[in-house]
Structures are given as structure tokens and as C-alpha cells.
Amino acid sequence: MSYTNKSSKLRLILLGTVVAMMILEAFLKLVSVKDLWGISRALTGEKLTDCVARDRQFHHKLMPNCNGVIKTLDYTVNLATNSLGFRDEEINKKKKDYRVLILGDSFAEGWGVEVDDRFDNVAQEVLTARNKKTEIINAGVRSYSPILALTLLKDKLIDFDPDMVILIFDMSDLHDDFYYGGWQRHFDKVKEIDPGWSAEIEVWPPEYTGLKQILMNSEAFKTVYREVGTSFLNKKHKLTLTNLSWDISLFAKAQGWENFDKAWNLNIANILLMSHFLDQKGIEFAIAVVPRGIYVSDSEWGRGREPLGIEKNKLYEPLPIEIIQKALSIRNIKTIDLYESLGNSGKFPLYYGFDGHWTVEGNRIVGEVLANYLYDI
């Protein structure tokens, strides 16, 4: 092959690569990786996108006054939202009783059960039976991590005058807080709430700098870099910003890796900021850490582990729960212990086999724990 032909072929390859990257960039501007995850699950017959809309501030939200279903390989449940876009009854701004606001992700939203069987309504029934006047509002939205919950609280829900806020913290929040903006978004939120405040916790892992930081503005580059980098880093058992913002199952797979405890610093910082914001308003705050099924039994969440690279038939040590609760305890933030009650219930299953969310029985146990906590206030 002549030099001219080789040169022409090389130019065509480069041009094709550039065009492909431009197409990928445009596509990813319209469809996020989390959207692709939902689409891939839809191919298996699941239906996870009813009433979901993209949102510039929150990444996504539930549409107001919408009806649909949540369908997984384990269950199909109804989905109905109120005028604010939450899976709950309408909220009256004028409160009559002690008002509790629930924030969190799909565990808070109640995937896997009808609303009447969800933990907050179980708690409401128990408290009513005990003549404890309490109103529980559930504003949980799938995949909402602490930084999104704080944004929702500050910008939209604080006007409903809650007496207490309870954050349902899920293990997948380890990934989500990095995915939704990382440390930079945390510091931006600090500037909004109290520029003089600091979480006084190590910023780890460090943010991208230099050329890599510039290239990360490209959705195409970011997607390819994180996909390739995560595969390499996971094989090396190394945690960095790359795989923490890409692999949703590192809360389990990375136990025992170096710096695993530091990986939770961003979550802790965002929770501390939420606590500080509520302290300024004179509102009580507590956090309930969701123990995934792998910490409760070697057989819970059985079929759903393998696709995520989590070992089957293994009872994992509750290390993430211990890390979070210890960090909050030394800072005098109240926690609601779900781990002991779920682990010692003697009931099975408490979690769906593939989907991994609480079953009706799991929600009942969590609801009773919540009711006992609120009754003693």
C-alpha cells in the first residue's frame, strides 16, 4: 500500500472516530447513563420509567399527578403521585400534628409494595393506634442521594414546616453522590447554606485536575473513560473518583479495599450539611441506614447479586453501616437502627430476590421500628 493510500485511510479512520464521538456526545446529552440502565432493564420486561421526567436541577423527578406502575422481575405495584410529584397523599401546608418528613431513594419511595403497605404508613397506623398524634410525609424519590435530598429539602420542602426530617440512607448513595456532582456540588451547596461552615472531613478522593478535568466536560469522554477505568481499577481493587462515580455496587465489592472507609466521606459531609441546615431552622434530624439484604442473610437478595458482581450465598459484614453510624454518632446525629430488627426478625424473605427492595414483611418491620422511635420522642 502506498504512503498516499495509508494517509487517506488514516484520515478516514480519524474522521470516523471524531464523527462517532460527536454522535455519542449528542446522544449522551439527551440520554444519561442512568436512563440507559432503565432502558436495559426494560428489555427484560421491567417497567421503571412511568411518571419519570428529566430535570436539570435534580437529574430526574417524578411527574405530578401521574399514574403508572413500577414493574420488576419480582413484582408490579401501582404508582400514583400527588401534585408535588411524590408517591403520597396531598400535603396540607397547614399542619395539625407533629410533622415528620421522610427523604431518600427508592427504599423511601417504597418500591416493591403498594403505598398502604409502605413502612411510613405502617408506622402511621401503629402511632395512631397508640394515640400518638403524628403526621408522616413521604417525599422519597428513586435514586435520590443525600445531596439531592438536601437540595429538595432546601428548595421545595422546608416551607411545609416539618418538625423532624428523617433521611433513609441507602448503600447505593455511595455511588450516587459522586455521580450527581461529587465534592464540587457539596461545596456549592455549602456556599448556598452557610459559606462559613465546614464538614471538617477529608476531601477524598481528590477531584480531577488539569486536562482530565477539562475532558470530563465531554459526556462521551467521561462515559468511555469511566467504563474502561472502572474495569481496570476494580481488577486492581483500587478506589478512585472514576469507579466510585460509575460502579453502583462498590459498597459491597470494595469492602476490604484500601481507603474504603474514606470513600464514604462525601456522603457523610452531605449528611452533616443537611443536619447543619436543619439545626439553623430548629428542626430535628435523624438518619436510618438501609441494611441491604447481603448484611441480613446469606440468602436474601439472592438472584440480584450476581449481575452486580456481588457474591452469592455470602453474609457480608455490615461495615458500611458501622462506618456511617460511627461517623454520625461522634457528631451527635441521631440514627435509627434497622439492622438489628431486620437481621433478628427470623422472617424470610424481607427483600425481593432480584430487585433487592423490602418486601411487605420487610416494610412492616421497618415501619414498626420507625413507629417506636417516633413514639418515644
VOLUMBA-117654 format. One record per residue (C-alpha): residue number from 1; residue in three letters; x negated, y negated, z negated. Coordinates in steps of 0.25 Angstrom, whole numbers, padded with zeros to 4 digits. Layout:
% residues N
{num->NUM residuo->ALA px->X py->Y pz->Z} $
...
***
This chain:
% residues 377
{num->1 residuo->MET px->0000 py->0000 pz->0000} $
{num->2 residuo->SER px->-0006 py->-0014 pz->0004} $
{num->3 residuo->TYR px->-0008 py->-0025 pz->-0006} $
{num->4 residuo->THR px->0003 py->-0033 pz->0000} $
{num->5 residuo->ASN px->0013 py->-0021 pz->-0002} $
{num->6 residuo->LYS px->0009 py->-0019 pz->-0016} $
{num->7 residuo->SER px->0010 py->-0034 pz->-0019} $
{num->8 residuo->SER px->0024 py->-0034 pz->-0013} $
{num->9 residuo->LYS px->0028 py->-0022 pz->-0021} $
{num->10 residuo->LEU px->0023 py->-0028 pz->-0034} $
{num->11 residuo->ARG px->0030 py->-0041 pz->-0031} $
{num->12 residuo->LEU px->0043 py->-0033 pz->-0029} $
{num->13 residuo->ILE px->0041 py->-0026 pz->-0042} $
{num->14 residuo->LEU px->0039 py->-0039 pz->-0050} $
{num->15 residuo->LEU px->0051 py->-0045 pz->-0043} $
{num->16 residuo->GLY px->0060 py->-0033 pz->-0046} $
{num->17 residuo->THR px->0055 py->-0033 pz->-0061} $
{num->18 residuo->VAL px->0058 py->-0048 pz->-0062} $
{num->19 residuo->VAL px->0072 py->-0047 pz->-0056} $
{num->20 residuo->ALA px->0075 py->-0035 pz->-0065} $
{num->21 residuo->MET px->0071 py->-0043 pz->-0077} $
{num->22 residuo->MET px->0079 py->-0055 pz->-0073} $
{num->23 residuo->ILE px->0091 py->-0046 pz->-0071} $
{num->24 residuo->LEU px->0089 py->-0039 pz->-0084} $
{num->25 residuo->GLU px->0087 py->-0053 pz->-0091} $
{num->26 residuo->ALA px->0100 py->-0058 pz->-0085} $
{num->27 residuo->PHE px->0107 py->-0045 pz->-0090} $
{num->28 residuo->LEU px->0102 py->-0045 pz->-0104} $
{num->29 residuo->LYS px->0106 py->-0060 pz->-0105} $
{num->30 residuo->LEU px->0120 py->-0055 pz->-0103} $
{num->31 residuo->VAL px->0120 py->-0041 pz->-0110} $
{num->32 residuo->SER px->0112 py->-0039 pz->-0123} $
{num->33 residuo->VAL px->0105 py->-0026 pz->-0127} $
{num->34 residuo->LYS px->0116 py->-0024 pz->-0137} $
{num->35 residuo->ASP px->0126 py->-0025 pz->-0126} $
{num->36 residuo->LEU px->0118 py->-0015 pz->-0119} $
{num->37 residuo->TRP px->0119 py->-0006 pz->-0131} $
{num->38 residuo->GLY px->0134 py->-0007 pz->-0131} $
{num->39 residuo->ILE px->0135 py->-0004 pz->-0117} $
{num->40 residuo->SER px->0127 py->0008 pz->-0118} $
{num->41 residuo->ARG px->0135 py->0013 pz->-0129} $
{num->42 residuo->ALA px->0148 py->0010 pz->-0121} $
{num->43 residuo->LEU px->0143 py->0020 pz->-0111} $
{num->44 residuo->THR px->0145 py->0031 pz->-0121} $
{num->45 residuo->GLY px->0159 py->0027 pz->-0123} $
{num->46 residuo->GLU px->0158 py->0018 pz->-0134} $
{num->47 residuo->LYS px->0164 py->0004 pz->-0135} $
{num->48 residuo->LEU px->0157 py->-0006 pz->-0143} $
{num->49 residuo->THR px->0159 py->-0019 pz->-0136} $
{num->50 residuo->ASP px->0174 py->-0022 pz->-0137} $
{num->51 residuo->CYS px->0176 py->-0037 pz->-0142} $
{num->52 residuo->VAL px->0161 py->-0040 pz->-0142} $
{num->53 residuo->ALA px->0156 py->-0052 pz->-0135} $
{num->54 residuo->ARG px->0142 py->-0058 pz->-0133} $
{num->55 residuo->ASP px->0139 py->-0070 pz->-0142} $
{num->56 residuo->ARG px->0127 py->-0080 pz->-0141} $
{num->57 residuo->GLN px->0126 py->-0082 pz->-0155} $
{num->58 residuo->PHE px->0129 py->-0068 pz->-0161} $
{num->59 residuo->HIS px->0125 py->-0060 pz->-0149} $
{num->60 residuo->HIS px->0139 py->-0053 pz->-0149} $
{num->61 residuo->LYS px->0152 py->-0055 pz->-0156} $
{num->62 residuo->LEU px->0166 py->-0048 pz->-0157} $
{num->63 residuo->MET px->0176 py->-0056 pz->-0150} $
{num->64 residuo->PRO px->0188 py->-0062 pz->-0158} $
{num->65 residuo->ASN px->0202 py->-0056 pz->-0157} $
{num->66 residuo->CYS px->0197 py->-0044 pz->-0149} $
{num->67 residuo->ASN px->0202 py->-0029 pz->-0149} $
{num->68 residuo->GLY px->0194 py->-0017 pz->-0145} $
{num->69 residuo->VAL px->0187 py->-0005 pz->-0150} $
{num->70 residuo->ILE px->0174 py->0000 pz->-0156} $
{num->71 residuo->LYS px->0171 py->0013 pz->-0150} $
{num->72 residuo->THR px->0159 py->0022 pz->-0152} $
{num->73 residuo->LEU px->0156 py->0037 pz->-0151} $
{num->74 residuo->ASP px->0161 py->0038 pz->-0165} $
{num->75 residuo->TYR px->0174 py->0030 pz->-0166} $
{num->76 residuo->THR px->0183 py->0020 pz->-0159} $
{num->77 residuo->VAL px->0189 py->0009 pz->-0168} $
{num->78 residuo->ASN px->0197 py->-0004 pz->-0165} $
{num->79 residuo->LEU px->0190 py->-0017 pz->-0164} $
{num->80 residuo->ALA px->0198 py->-0030 pz->-0167} $
{num->81 residuo->THR px->0192 py->-0043 pz->-0170} $
{num->82 residuo->ASN px->0198 py->-0056 pz->-0177} $
{num->83 residuo->SER px->0198 py->-0070 pz->-0172} $
{num->84 residuo->LEU px->0183 py->-0071 pz->-0176} $
{num->85 residuo->GLY px->0179 py->-0059 pz->-0169} $
{num->86 residuo->PHE px->0177 py->-0050 pz->-0182} $
{num->87 residuo->ARG px->0183 py->-0036 pz->-0184} $
{num->88 residuo->ASP px->0192 py->-0040 pz->-0195} $
{num->89 residuo->GLU px->0205 py->-0048 pz->-0198} $
{num->90 residuo->GLU px->0207 py->-0062 pz->-0196} $
{num->91 residuo->ILE px->0199 py->-0071 pz->-0207} $
{num->92 residuo->ASN px->0206 py->-0081 pz->-0214} $
{num->93 residuo->LYS px->0197 py->-0093 pz->-0217} $
{num->94 residuo->LYS px->0205 py->-0096 pz->-0230} $
{num->95 residuo->LYS px->0201 py->-0085 pz->-0240} $
{num->96 residuo->LYS px->0209 py->-0080 pz->-0251} $
{num->97 residuo->ASP px->0199 py->-0070 pz->-0258} $
{num->98 residuo->TYR px->0184 py->-0067 pz->-0259} $
{num->99 residuo->ARG px->0180 py->-0066 pz->-0245} $
{num->100 residuo->VAL px->0169 py->-0056 pz->-0240} $
{num->101 residuo->LEU px->0163 py->-0058 pz->-0226} $
{num->102 residuo->ILE px->0157 py->-0045 pz->-0220} $
{num->103 residuo->LEU px->0146 py->-0047 pz->-0209} $
{num->104 residuo->GLY px->0138 py->-0037 pz->-0202} $
{num->105 residuo->ASP px->0137 py->-0028 pz->-0189} $
{num->106 residuo->SER px->0146 py->-0016 pz->-0184} $
{num->107 residuo->PHE px->0146 py->-0010 pz->-0198} $
{num->108 residuo->ALA px->0152 py->-0022 pz->-0203} $
{num->109 residuo->GLU px->0161 py->-0023 pz->-0191} $
{num->110 residuo->GLY px->0166 py->-0009 pz->-0194} $
{num->111 residuo->TRP px->0162 py->-0001 pz->-0182} $
{num->112 residuo->GLY px->0168 py->0013 pz->-0184} $
{num->113 residuo->VAL px->0181 py->0010 pz->-0191} $
{num->114 residuo->GLU px->0193 py->0003 pz->-0190} $
{num->115 residuo->VAL px->0194 py->-0011 pz->-0197} $
{num->116 residuo->ASP px->0203 py->-0005 pz->-0208} $
{num->117 residuo->ASP px->0192 py->0005 pz->-0211} $
{num->118 residuo->ARG px->0180 py->-0004 pz->-0211} $
{num->119 residuo->PHE px->0172 py->-0006 pz->-0224} $
{num->120 residuo->ASP px->0177 py->-0020 pz->-0227} $
{num->121 residuo->ASN px->0191 py->-0016 pz->-0226} $
{num->122 residuo->VAL px->0189 py->-0004 pz->-0235} $
{num->123 residuo->ALA px->0183 py->-0014 pz->-0245} $
{num->124 residuo->GLN px->0194 py->-0024 pz->-0244} $
{num->125 residuo->GLU px->0204 py->-0013 pz->-0247} $
{num->126 residuo->VAL px->0196 py->-0008 pz->-0259} $
{num->127 residuo->LEU px->0195 py->-0022 pz->-0264} $
{num->128 residuo->THR px->0210 py->-0025 pz->-0262} $
{num->129 residuo->ALA px->0213 py->-0012 pz->-0270} $
{num->130 residuo->ARG px->0205 py->-0017 pz->-0281} $
{num->131 residuo->ASN px->0212 py->-0031 pz->-0281} $
{num->132 residuo->LYS px->0199 py->-0038 pz->-0277} $
{num->133 residuo->LYS px->0202 py->-0049 pz->-0268} $
{num->134 residuo->THR px->0192 py->-0049 pz->-0257} $
{num->135 residuo->GLU px->0193 py->-0053 pz->-0242} $
{num->136 residuo->ILE px->0183 py->-0046 pz->-0233} $
{num->137 residuo->ILE px->0180 py->-0051 pz->-0219} $
{num->138 residuo->ASN px->0172 py->-0043 pz->-0209} $
{num->139 residuo->ALA px->0164 py->-0050 pz->-0199} $
{num->140 residuo->GLY px->0155 py->-0039 pz->-0195} $
{num->141 residuo->VAL px->0151 py->-0039 pz->-0180} $
{num->142 residuo->ARG px->0143 py->-0027 pz->-0173} $
{num->143 residuo->SER px->0128 py->-0029 pz->-0173} $
{num->144 residuo->TYR px->0128 py->-0042 pz->-0181} $
{num->145 residuo->SER px->0116 py->-0042 pz->-0189} $
{num->146 residuo->PRO px->0113 py->-0052 pz->-0201} $
{num->147 residuo->ILE px->0108 py->-0063 pz->-0192} $
{num->148 residuo->LEU px->0121 py->-0063 pz->-0184} $
{num->149 residuo->ALA px->0130 py->-0060 pz->-0197} $
{num->150 residuo->LEU px->0123 py->-0073 pz->-0203} $
{num->151 residuo->THR px->0126 py->-0081 pz->-0190} $
{num->152 residuo->LEU px->0140 py->-0076 pz->-0190} $
{num->153 residuo->LEU px->0142 py->-0080 pz->-0205} $
{num->154 residuo->LYS px->0136 py->-0094 pz->-0204} $
{num->155 residuo->ASP px->0142 py->-0098 pz->-0191} $
{num->156 residuo->LYS px->0156 py->-0092 pz->-0192} $
{num->157 residuo->LEU px->0160 py->-0085 pz->-0205} $
{num->158 residuo->ILE px->0155 py->-0093 pz->-0216} $
{num->159 residuo->ASP px->0167 py->-0102 pz->-0214} $
{num->160 residuo->PHE px->0176 py->-0091 pz->-0219} $
{num->161 residuo->ASP px->0171 py->-0093 pz->-0233} $
{num->162 residuo->PRO px->0166 py->-0079 pz->-0237} $
{num->163 residuo->ASP px->0163 py->-0077 pz->-0252} $
{num->164 residuo->MET px->0154 py->-0065 pz->-0248} $
{num->165 residuo->VAL px->0147 py->-0061 pz->-0236} $
{num->166 residuo->ILE px->0143 py->-0046 pz->-0234} $
{num->167 residuo->LEU px->0133 py->-0042 pz->-0223} $
{num->168 residuo->ILE px->0134 py->-0028 pz->-0218} $
{num->169 residuo->PHE px->0119 py->-0025 pz->-0214} $
{num->170 residuo->ASP px->0117 py->-0014 pz->-0204} $
{num->171 residuo->MET px->0103 py->-0007 pz->-0201} $
{num->172 residuo->SER px->0104 py->-0012 pz->-0186} $
{num->173 residuo->ASP px->0103 py->-0026 pz->-0191} $
{num->174 residuo->LEU px->0088 py->-0024 pz->-0192} $
{num->175 residuo->HIS px->0088 py->-0024 pz->-0177} $
{num->176 residuo->ASP px->0100 py->-0034 pz->-0175} $
{num->177 residuo->ASP px->0094 py->-0046 pz->-0182} $
{num->178 residuo->PHE px->0081 py->-0045 pz->-0173} $
{num->179 residuo->TYR px->0090 py->-0043 pz->-0161} $
{num->180 residuo->TYR px->0098 py->-0055 pz->-0164} $
{num->181 residuo->GLY px->0087 py->-0065 pz->-0165} $
{num->182 residuo->GLY px->0077 py->-0060 pz->-0175} $
{num->183 residuo->TRP px->0070 py->-0069 pz->-0185} $
{num->184 residuo->GLN px->0071 py->-0081 pz->-0176} $
{num->185 residuo->ARG px->0087 py->-0080 pz->-0177} $
{num->186 residuo->HIS px->0085 py->-0079 pz->-0192} $
{num->187 residuo->PHE px->0076 py->-0092 pz->-0193} $
{num->188 residuo->ASP px->0086 py->-0099 pz->-0184} $
{num->189 residuo->LYS px->0097 py->-0095 pz->-0194} $
{num->190 residuo->VAL px->0089 py->-0100 pz->-0206} $
{num->191 residuo->LYS px->0088 py->-0114 pz->-0199} $
{num->192 residuo->GLU px->0103 py->-0114 pz->-0198} $
{num->193 residuo->ILE px->0106 py->-0110 pz->-0212} $
{num->194 residuo->ASP px->0094 py->-0115 pz->-0221} $
{num->195 residuo->PRO px->0081 py->-0119 pz->-0214} $
{num->196 residuo->GLY px->0074 py->-0119 pz->-0227} $
{num->197 residuo->TRP px->0078 py->-0105 pz->-0231} $
{num->198 residuo->SER px->0069 py->-0093 pz->-0228} $
{num->199 residuo->ALA px->0071 py->-0078 pz->-0230} $
{num->200 residuo->GLU px->0057 py->-0077 pz->-0235} $
{num->201 residuo->ILE px->0055 py->-0064 pz->-0228} $
{num->202 residuo->GLU px->0044 py->-0059 pz->-0218} $
{num->203 residuo->VAL px->0048 py->-0062 pz->-0203} $
{num->204 residuo->TRP px->0046 py->-0049 pz->-0197} $
{num->205 residuo->PRO px->0044 py->-0044 pz->-0187} $
{num->206 residuo->PRO px->0038 py->-0057 pz->-0180} $
{num->207 residuo->GLU px->0045 py->-0063 pz->-0168} $
{num->208 residuo->TYR px->0040 py->-0062 pz->-0154} $
{num->209 residuo->THR px->0030 py->-0073 pz->-0151} $
{num->210 residuo->GLY px->0023 py->-0079 pz->-0138} $
{num->211 residuo->LEU px->0026 py->-0073 pz->-0125} $
{num->212 residuo->LYS px->0034 py->-0061 pz->-0130} $
{num->213 residuo->GLN px->0044 py->-0072 pz->-0137} $
{num->214 residuo->ILE px->0046 py->-0079 pz->-0124} $
{num->215 residuo->LEU px->0048 py->-0066 pz->-0116} $
{num->216 residuo->MET px->0059 py->-0062 pz->-0127} $
{num->217 residuo->ASN px->0068 py->-0073 pz->-0122} $
{num->218 residuo->SER px->0070 py->-0063 pz->-0110} $
{num->219 residuo->GLU px->0081 py->-0053 pz->-0113} $
{num->220 residuo->ALA px->0075 py->-0044 pz->-0102} $
{num->221 residuo->PHE px->0061 py->-0044 pz->-0108} $
{num->222 residuo->LYS px->0066 py->-0043 pz->-0122} $
{num->223 residuo->THR px->0074 py->-0031 pz->-0119} $
{num->224 residuo->VAL px->0063 py->-0024 pz->-0112} $
{num->225 residuo->TYR px->0052 py->-0027 pz->-0122} $
{num->226 residuo->ARG px->0061 py->-0023 pz->-0134} $
{num->227 residuo->GLU px->0065 py->-0010 pz->-0127} $
{num->228 residuo->VAL px->0051 py->-0006 pz->-0123} $
{num->229 residuo->GLY px->0045 py->-0011 pz->-0136} $
{num->230 residuo->THR px->0055 py->-0005 pz->-0145} $
{num->231 residuo->SER px->0052 py->0009 pz->-0139} $
{num->232 residuo->PHE px->0037 py->0007 pz->-0141} $
{num->233 residuo->LEU px->0038 py->0001 pz->-0155} $
{num->234 residuo->ASN px->0047 py->0012 pz->-0160} $
{num->235 residuo->LYS px->0038 py->0023 pz->-0156} $
{num->236 residuo->LYS px->0027 py->0015 pz->-0164} $
{num->237 residuo->HIS px->0036 py->0014 pz->-0176} $
{num->238 residuo->LYS px->0033 py->-0001 pz->-0176} $
{num->239 residuo->LEU px->0043 py->-0012 pz->-0179} $
{num->240 residuo->THR px->0043 py->-0026 pz->-0171} $
{num->241 residuo->LEU px->0053 py->-0036 pz->-0167} $
{num->242 residuo->THR px->0054 py->-0028 pz->-0154} $
{num->243 residuo->ASN px->0060 py->-0016 pz->-0159} $
{num->244 residuo->LEU px->0067 py->-0022 pz->-0171} $
{num->245 residuo->SER px->0075 py->-0030 pz->-0161} $
{num->246 residuo->TRP px->0078 py->-0019 pz->-0152} $
{num->247 residuo->ASP px->0080 py->-0005 pz->-0159} $
{num->248 residuo->ILE px->0093 py->-0005 pz->-0168} $
{num->249 residuo->SER px->0089 py->0008 pz->-0175} $
{num->250 residuo->LEU px->0075 py->0004 pz->-0181} $
{num->251 residuo->PHE px->0082 py->0003 pz->-0195} $
{num->252 residuo->ALA px->0081 py->0018 pz->-0195} $
{num->253 residuo->LYS px->0070 py->0021 pz->-0185} $
{num->254 residuo->ALA px->0060 py->0011 pz->-0191} $
{num->255 residuo->GLN px->0061 py->0016 pz->-0205} $
{num->256 residuo->GLY px->0046 py->0019 pz->-0209} $
{num->257 residuo->TRP px->0040 py->0010 pz->-0199} $
{num->258 residuo->GLU px->0031 py->-0001 pz->-0203} $
{num->259 residuo->ASN px->0038 py->-0015 pz->-0206} $
{num->260 residuo->PHE px->0052 py->-0008 pz->-0207} $
{num->261 residuo->ASP px->0055 py->-0016 pz->-0220} $
{num->262 residuo->LYS px->0051 py->-0029 pz->-0213} $
{num->263 residuo->ALA px->0060 py->-0026 pz->-0201} $
{num->264 residuo->TRP px->0072 py->-0030 pz->-0210} $
{num->265 residuo->ASN px->0067 py->-0044 pz->-0213} $
{num->266 residuo->LEU px->0075 py->-0051 pz->-0203} $
{num->267 residuo->ASN px->0088 py->-0044 pz->-0208} $
{num->268 residuo->ILE px->0084 py->-0048 pz->-0222} $
{num->269 residuo->ALA px->0081 py->-0062 pz->-0218} $
{num->270 residuo->ASN px->0094 py->-0064 pz->-0211} $
{num->271 residuo->ILE px->0102 py->-0058 pz->-0223} $
{num->272 residuo->LEU px->0095 py->-0067 pz->-0232} $
{num->273 residuo->LEU px->0098 py->-0079 pz->-0223} $
{num->274 residuo->MET px->0113 py->-0075 pz->-0224} $
{num->275 residuo->SER px->0112 py->-0074 pz->-0239} $
{num->276 residuo->HIS px->0106 py->-0088 pz->-0240} $
{num->277 residuo->PHE px->0117 py->-0093 pz->-0231} $
{num->278 residuo->LEU px->0128 py->-0087 pz->-0239} $
{num->279 residuo->ASP px->0121 py->-0092 pz->-0252} $
{num->280 residuo->GLN px->0122 py->-0106 pz->-0247} $
{num->281 residuo->LYS px->0137 py->-0104 pz->-0246} $
{num->282 residuo->GLY px->0139 py->-0097 pz->-0259} $
{num->283 residuo->ILE px->0143 py->-0085 pz->-0252} $
{num->284 residuo->GLU px->0140 py->-0071 pz->-0258} $
{num->285 residuo->PHE px->0132 py->-0061 pz->-0249} $
{num->286 residuo->ALA px->0129 py->-0046 pz->-0249} $
{num->287 residuo->ILE px->0124 py->-0036 pz->-0239} $
{num->288 residuo->ALA px->0128 py->-0022 pz->-0236} $
{num->289 residuo->VAL px->0117 py->-0014 pz->-0229} $
{num->290 residuo->VAL px->0123 py->-0003 pz->-0220} $
{num->291 residuo->PRO px->0116 py->0010 pz->-0222} $
{num->292 residuo->ARG px->0116 py->0017 pz->-0209} $
{num->293 residuo->GLY px->0120 py->0032 pz->-0208} $
{num->294 residuo->ILE px->0106 py->0036 pz->-0208} $
{num->295 residuo->TYR px->0104 py->0031 pz->-0222} $
{num->296 residuo->VAL px->0116 py->0038 pz->-0227} $
{num->297 residuo->SER px->0115 py->0052 pz->-0222} $
{num->298 residuo->ASP px->0107 py->0060 pz->-0212} $
{num->299 residuo->SER px->0119 py->0064 pz->-0204} $
{num->300 residuo->GLU px->0126 py->0050 pz->-0204} $
{num->301 residuo->TRP px->0126 py->0043 pz->-0191} $
{num->302 residuo->GLY px->0121 py->0056 pz->-0184} $
{num->303 residuo->ARG px->0123 py->0054 pz->-0169} $
{num->304 residuo->GLY px->0120 py->0040 pz->-0168} $
{num->305 residuo->ARG px->0105 py->0041 pz->-0174} $
{num->306 residuo->GLU px->0098 py->0047 pz->-0162} $
{num->307 residuo->PRO px->0102 py->0037 pz->-0151} $
{num->308 residuo->LEU px->0095 py->0027 pz->-0160} $
{num->309 residuo->GLY px->0083 py->0035 pz->-0163} $
{num->310 residuo->ILE px->0087 py->0037 pz->-0178} $
{num->311 residuo->GLU px->0084 py->0051 pz->-0183} $
{num->312 residuo->LYS px->0096 py->0061 pz->-0185} $
{num->313 residuo->ASN px->0099 py->0068 pz->-0197} $
{num->314 residuo->LYS px->0090 py->0059 pz->-0206} $
{num->315 residuo->LEU px->0094 py->0052 pz->-0218} $
{num->316 residuo->TYR px->0086 py->0039 pz->-0217} $
{num->317 residuo->GLU px->0080 py->0031 pz->-0229} $
{num->318 residuo->PRO px->0089 py->0018 pz->-0232} $
{num->319 residuo->LEU px->0076 py->0010 pz->-0230} $
{num->320 residuo->PRO px->0083 py->-0002 pz->-0223} $
{num->321 residuo->ILE px->0094 py->-0003 pz->-0233} $
{num->322 residuo->GLU px->0083 py->-0003 pz->-0244} $
{num->323 residuo->ILE px->0075 py->-0014 pz->-0237} $
{num->324 residuo->ILE px->0087 py->-0023 pz->-0235} $
{num->325 residuo->GLN px->0093 py->-0021 pz->-0248} $
{num->326 residuo->LYS px->0080 py->-0023 pz->-0256} $
{num->327 residuo->ALA px->0077 py->-0036 pz->-0248} $
{num->328 residuo->LEU px->0091 py->-0042 pz->-0251} $
{num->329 residuo->SER px->0091 py->-0037 pz->-0265} $
{num->330 residuo->ILE px->0078 py->-0044 pz->-0269} $
{num->331 residuo->ARG px->0084 py->-0057 pz->-0263} $
{num->332 residuo->ASN px->0097 py->-0055 pz->-0271} $
{num->333 residuo->ILE px->0106 py->-0052 pz->-0260} $
{num->334 residuo->LYS px->0117 py->-0042 pz->-0263} $
{num->335 residuo->THR px->0118 py->-0029 pz->-0256} $
{num->336 residuo->ILE px->0130 py->-0019 pz->-0255} $
{num->337 residuo->ASP px->0125 py->-0005 pz->-0255} $
{num->338 residuo->LEU px->0131 py->0004 pz->-0245} $
{num->339 residuo->TYR px->0120 py->0014 pz->-0244} $
{num->340 residuo->GLU px->0123 py->0022 pz->-0257} $
{num->341 residuo->SER px->0138 py->0022 pz->-0255} $
{num->342 residuo->LEU px->0137 py->0028 pz->-0241} $
{num->343 residuo->GLY px->0125 py->0037 pz->-0244} $
{num->344 residuo->ASN px->0132 py->0043 pz->-0256} $
{num->345 residuo->SER px->0146 py->0044 pz->-0251} $
{num->346 residuo->GLY px->0146 py->0059 pz->-0247} $
{num->347 residuo->LYS px->0154 py->0055 pz->-0235} $
{num->348 residuo->PHE px->0151 py->0058 pz->-0221} $
{num->349 residuo->PRO px->0151 py->0052 pz->-0211} $
{num->350 residuo->LEU px->0150 py->0038 pz->-0215} $
{num->351 residuo->TYR px->0144 py->0034 pz->-0202} $
{num->352 residuo->TYR px->0148 py->0037 pz->-0188} $
{num->353 residuo->GLY px->0139 py->0047 pz->-0181} $
{num->354 residuo->PHE px->0135 py->0040 pz->-0169} $
{num->355 residuo->ASP px->0139 py->0025 pz->-0171} $
{num->356 residuo->GLY px->0134 py->0025 pz->-0185} $
{num->357 residuo->HIS px->0144 py->0015 pz->-0192} $
{num->358 residuo->TRP px->0152 py->0018 pz->-0204} $
{num->359 residuo->THR px->0164 py->0028 pz->-0203} $
{num->360 residuo->VAL px->0177 py->0025 pz->-0210} $
{num->361 residuo->GLU px->0171 py->0032 pz->-0222} $
{num->362 residuo->GLY px->0158 py->0024 pz->-0221} $
{num->363 residuo->ASN px->0166 py->0011 pz->-0221} $
{num->364 residuo->ARG px->0175 py->0016 pz->-0233} $
{num->365 residuo->ILE px->0162 py->0018 pz->-0241} $
{num->366 residuo->VAL px->0156 py->0004 pz->-0237} $
{num->367 residuo->GLY px->0170 py->-0003 pz->-0240} $
{num->368 residuo->GLU px->0170 py->0003 pz->-0254} $
{num->369 residuo->VAL px->0156 py->-0002 pz->-0257} $
{num->370 residuo->LEU px->0160 py->-0015 pz->-0252} $
{num->371 residuo->ALA px->0172 py->-0016 pz->-0260} $
{num->372 residuo->ASN px->0165 py->-0012 pz->-0273} $
{num->373 residuo->TYR px->0154 py->-0023 pz->-0270} $
{num->374 residuo->LEU px->0165 py->-0034 pz->-0268} $
{num->375 residuo->TYR px->0174 py->-0029 pz->-0279} $
{num->376 residuo->ASP px->0162 py->-0032 pz->-0289} $
{num->377 residuo->ILE px->0160 py->-0046 pz->-0284} $
***
